[in-house]
Amino acid sequence: MADVIDIEDPSDPRADDFRDLANADRRPDLPGGRGLVVAEGTVVVERMLTSRFTPIALLGVARKHEVLAEPLRDLDVPYYRASAQVMAEIVGFHLNRGVLAVARRPPALTAAEVLDGARTVAVLEGVNDHENIGSIFRNAAGLGADAVLFGDRCSDPLYRRSVRVSMGHVLRIPFAPLPPLPQGLDVLRERGFQIIALTPDPAASNLATAMTGERVALLLGAEGPGLTAETMGASDIRARIPMTPGTDSLNVATAAAMAFYERVRTQ
């Protein structure tokens, strides 16, 4: 059972892993430095408990410890119990969700590891908005995508906001970096994936009829610039989601959700 330790002084060094989460220069979730993964709220913490990201400590108010008592039964880590005010002073802002957990970053998975057995994957290029990344993972979990692969110029999927927006699914859906694109797509092609580049170009094929492979990789680019011409040209087919005339594009996480749904519908 998690060992409950009361924290009454916001400067208590035992709470340092949770300190100043809103300070970009002192963030504990940076890949360097402390290199921690931060889970916020009971739902996300519970998903962390069933992932490969093993918590090393928790910080929360008393009632959240009561809610998590059963999931924490077999976890031998400290639960730092604090009032909402003390917790806000430690964290740097008022935390409505009432509980945080931190875990160390495990070794990164390889593309080969996450592709083993996968049938539907998302490949991101230049997606640098943390909320979009979190939403893509949440959509992947809800609509049966197996993995997310990161190409060039993508933001860190383990940034606190991405973990929160994903509702903890970034901790459970496997992800890995790819070699630089477009050459990195060979990793997928060698494993029999049909590589589909999503684009709003009206000359592209309709997504509903484009997905014909047993294994499918959906390429998604950043809002605005989209996929690079080189990556687009290295795909097997370009596909579009039909939209109302006069609209130019969809939010990348929305486009991913629609592509995942279309994949489920046509399987």
N, C-alpha and C positions, 0 to 999 in steps of 0.2 A: 504494500500500500504506500502511496506517496506520503512522504514525511512532511507534515504541516509545520511550517515555521512562520511565526508572526513577524512582520516587518512594520515597524512604527516610524522609523526615521527614513525619509526619502533618500538620504545620502548613504544608506547602508550599502556597503560594497557587494554584498551578496546578491543584490539586484542589478548589478552592472550590466548583465547581458540584456536587460530590458530597457536600458537608459537611453533617453534622447532619440527615440525612434523617428521623430520628424526632422532631425538634424542631418542633412545630407552629408556633412563632413564626418559625422560620428556614427553613422548607421552601422549596427552590428550585422546587418544582412548583406554587406558587401562581400563579393567573392574573396577578396583579400581581407586582411584584418581579422576580425573574429570569425567571419565566414559562417554566420549562423542563418538558420531558416526560422522565420517567425510565423507562428499560427495564431490567428485572432478569433475568439469566439468558440463556444462549445462544439459546434458542428465541425469547424475546421480542426480544432484540437483532436476531436475523436477520429477524424480521418487521418491526421498525422499519426495517431497511435496504431493505426492499421497499415502504415506505409513503411518504406525503408528508411524514413527519416525519424529516428528514435529520439524523443525529447530528453533533454538533460536537466530541464527545470521548467517550472510553471510559476506564473505570477497571477494572482486573481483575488477577487473578493470572496468572502466566506460562502455566499450562496452558490457560486459557481463550483466551488469544491464539492458541495453537496450534490450538485447535478452530475458531476464527473466521478463521483465516488466509485461507481461500479466499473467504468472503463479504466480507472486508475488503480484498480485493485492489485494488479500484478506488476505495477511499475514502481521500481525503487528509485525515485528521484524526489527532490524537494519541491513542495508546493508552498511558495512564499505567499502567505495570506496577508492582505493589506486592505485598508479602507479605500473607497473609491477616490478620495482626495489624495491619499498618499500614493496610490497607483498612478494618478494623473500627474503628480509631480515627478515621479520616476520616469514615466513614459514620455512626458512632454506634451500631452494633450489628454482630454477626457475620453476614456475608452468606454463606449456604450456597451460593448460586448462583454466586458467584465473579466476576461481571462485571456492570458497569453501563454504560449508554450514556445520554447526555443529548442532547436536541434542542430547538431553539426551537419555540415554538408558531407554526404558520403561521396566516394569517388564517382565521377561522372560515368554514365553508361555510354557505350559505343553505339554507333548506328547499327552495327551488325546485331548487337544484343536486343535492341528495341524492335528490329525488323523480324526477328525470329518468330514465326507464327502469325505475324500481323497481316491483315488483309486490306485495311483502310488506314492510310496515314495522311497527315497534313505536313506540308513542307513550307516553312515560312522564309521569306526573303525580305529584309529591311523592315520588318514589323517591330517598331521601337516604342510603341505605346503599351505601358504595363497593363492597363485595364483591358485593352484589346487582347493581349496575350492571355490574361486570366480568363476572359470570356471564351476564348477559343478552347481552352482546356475544359471549361465547364460544358460547353457545347459538345466537345468530343466525348466526354463522359456520358452525357445524356443521350447521345445519338450513335454510340457504338463505334467511334473511331478508336483505333488501337494504339496510336503513338503520334507524337509530334516531333518533327525534325527541324533543326534550326540552321538556316543558311546564313549568309553574310548580313551584318549590320542589324541584328536583332537584339532586343533588350533581354536582360536577365530574367528568365521565367521564375526564379526564386526570390525576386524582390518582394518585399512584404505586401505591396498593393496587388501584385499579380496573384500571390497565394490567396489573399482575401477575396478578390473578385472571382477567382476560380472556385470558391467555396471549398478549397482544400484539394480539388481534383488534380492540381499540378503536382501534388505529392504522390498521386496514385497512377496517373496516366504516364507511361514511360516516355522520356524525351532524351534527345542526344543531338550533338552538333554534327553537321555534315562537313566534308571537305569543301573548299571554296566552290561556289557555283559558277558556271554550269557544270563543270567537270564532276562535281560531287553527286550529280544525278546518276552517274554510272553505278553508284552503290545500290541504287534502287533498280536500275535497269538490269543489272546482273542477277537480281533476285526475282525477275519476272514481273515487276510492277509496270502497269500502264501509267505513264506520267502525263497528267492533265493540268494544263496551265489555265487558271481562271482569269478571264478578262472581260471587260464590258464591251469590247469590240463587237459591233453588230454583225460583222462578217464571220465571227467564230461560230463553231457548232453549238447547238443547243445542249446544255449539260445533261438533260434527260436522256439523250441518245448517245452522248459521248462516252459514257462509262460502260465499257464492254469487257474490261479485264477482270480476271479472277482476283488480282491484287491491284489496288489503285492508290496512286499518290497524287494528292491534290495540292498544286502549287498556289500559294497565296502571297501577294505582295502588299506593301504598305499602301495605306490610303493616299491618294494623290498620284505618286509616281508609279505605283503598281510594280509588277515584275520587270526586271531589266530585259532589254531586247535579247540579250544573249541567253538568259534563262528561258525566256519565252520560246526562242528558236530551238532550244535543246529539248523541248517537251515533245511528246508523241502527238498531242492534239491540243488545240486551244478551244476552250469551251466558255460559254456565257450563260448567265442566269437571266431569263427573259424579264425585262423591266418595262414599266410604263414609259412611253415616249416622253422625252424631255428630262428624264433623270439620267445622270451620268454614271453613277456607281452606287454600291452599297457599302456600309461599314464592313470592314474586313471580317470581324467576328460574326456579323450577320450572314455574310456570304459563305463563311465556313460552315455555319449551322445549316444553311440551305443545301450546301453541297453534301454534308454528312447525311442529311435527311434523304436527299435524292439517292444517295448510295444505299441507304437502308431500304428505301422503297423499291429499288430496282434489283436488289439481290434475290 
